[in-house]
Amino acid sequence: MANYLLAYRGGSVPASEAEQQEVMEAWMGWFGRLGDAVVDGGAPFGGSASVGGGEAASGLTGYSVLTADSLEAATELASGCPVLSGGGSVDVYEAIPM
């Protein structure tokens, strides 16, 4: 088993409080289905900057850390991420132990 970082990119911002609640329920339901695979539920990102380059241009909007047997398994887990329904994407990276 290894840890995998899910880097969220884009996605829509809920306009109303009811939509915010619906999105939060989708995230909590997804994390619930992932169960013990969730190492760190992560957090959304706010403002950003890049050292030596000014404002960061990556477009990352948040992260989570999961554990899985392989990159393919982690990618499969990421395929149910709620950010995808808002037009966003998920980059999956293996975290190499040092």
N, C-alpha and C positions, 0 to 999 in steps of 0.2 A: 504494500500500500504506500502511496505517496500523496503529498499534498498538491493541490492544483489551485492556482489563483484564477478566479473569474473576474475579468475586467469588463465592466459594463460601459457601453458607448451609446450615447443618444437616448432615445425614448421620449415619450410625450410627458408633459407636466399636467397633472389633473387640474382642471379649472375650478371645480367646486369642492366643497367639503365632502359631499356625498361621493364624488369621484375619487377623492383622496382616500376615503375609507375603503372603497372598493379595491383600489390598487393595493393598499396595505393588506387587506384580506387575501388578495391574490399572492402577495409575497409570503405572508405567514403560512398560507396553505402549501405553497411550493416548498418552503423550508421544512414544514411538517412532513411532507412526503419524502424529502431527502433524508430525514431522520439523523442517524449517527454519522452520515457522510459530511454534515456541516461541522467544520472545525471552527470557523469564525464567520458569523453571518454578515460581517462587514458593515459598510455604511455608504451613504451617498457622498459625493464630493461637492464641495463648495467652490469658491474661487481658487485659482491656481496660478503658478508662475513657473518659469523654467530658468534654472541657473545658467547664465551665459547667453540666454536667448530671449529674455523678456517673458511675455505671456505664453503659457503652455498651449500648444496647438493640437494635443492628442484627442481632445473631445471626450475623454473618459469622464464618466458620471458616477462611478462607484465601484465597489469590489465585494467579493466574498471569497472564502477559502473552503474548499471541499477536500475530502480524502477519497481516493478511488484506486482501483487496481491498475489502471492504465490511462493514457491520454484519451484513448477512444471512449473508455467508460466515463471519464470526467466530462467529455464533450457530450455524451448522451445525457448525462445528468443536467448539463447546462441547457439542453434543448427545450426544457420545460420552463425556462426562466421568464417571469412576467415582463421583463424589459422588452422581450421580443414582440409581444402583442402591442407595444407602444411604438413600434417602428425602430427600436434600438437593436444592438447586436451584443454578443458576448465573445470576448477573446479568452481562450483557455491556455494557461501557461503552467507547465510543471515547475514546482518549486524544488530545486535541487538542494538536498541537505549539504551543509558545509561543516 
